[in-house]
Amino acid sequence: MIVDCHTHLWNGPKDFSDELRNELASVGYCDEIISVSPERHAAATSSVDCSIVFGLRAPLSGFFSVNDTVAEYVQTNPKRLIGFAALDPTESSVLEELDRVVDQLGLRGIKLTPIYSGYHPFDERVLPIYERAEELRLPILFHQGATFPRKAPLKFAMPHQLEDIALRHPDLKMIVAHLGHPWEAETIVLIRKQPNVFADISGLFGRPWQFYNSLRLAVEYGVVHKLLFGTDFPFFTFEDTVDGLRNIVDWSQKMEVPSLPIQLPDDIINQNTLQLLGLSE
Ligand SMILES: [Zn+2]
């Protein structure tokens, strides 16, 4: 079973500030990125058996997703779609929103973005979210790594900052998006020692040298079984991501560098993601 643990859906331009739209353009993302309709998401994810889908909520950086957008879409194909709620604990209504997305919208996990929202992952405003997520068995996918908007503080972006959460909430399932780029090594040592912390490989193939080194380090530390397949659609597609994985392994086999195992792409693409995250029914 192929699971894409990292895809986005938004509701067009109104989910983004003008400033963020300019910043997206300045790093090379065209307007197609922000106009991902349910139809486009469904077509682009037809090659996978299940997609986890969410928006982004971080007013500081200009993301204004509303969780109803994802919930309505998930209802169109609940067997193949799992919705996560985008939450921002700097908003005073966040705990009511958490209740609403679980009780009324049927969302099954949470997307948190400390760097985009501007809070430390152990900020007291976010701690009740971890408590409830552990209790309700909602996995949390963190953007815990670098990003481009100017106002998003790098000081809240380090993967090791999730360790205190893992120690306090040992049953909470957490995923570090994009292997915590560019601190992939930090993520790898974190997922090695914290049983319920995982990482996804989405969005990394475009920097092949770093991607090669990260995958090689994951092999050396023995954590490939904790790497989840993800695309970061609409930024990248399933086909791009699979090709990127296979190409880097082929390259390593041909060059005089420590090679990546031939079976590595299939191991990651077919990872038992729903079971690892406690989402298989
Ligand atoms: Zn993403």
Boltz pocket constraint, residues with backbone or C-beta under 6 A from the ligand:
constraints:
  - pocket:
      binder: B
      contacts: [[A, 6], [A, 8], [A, 232], [A, 233]]
      max_distance: 6.0
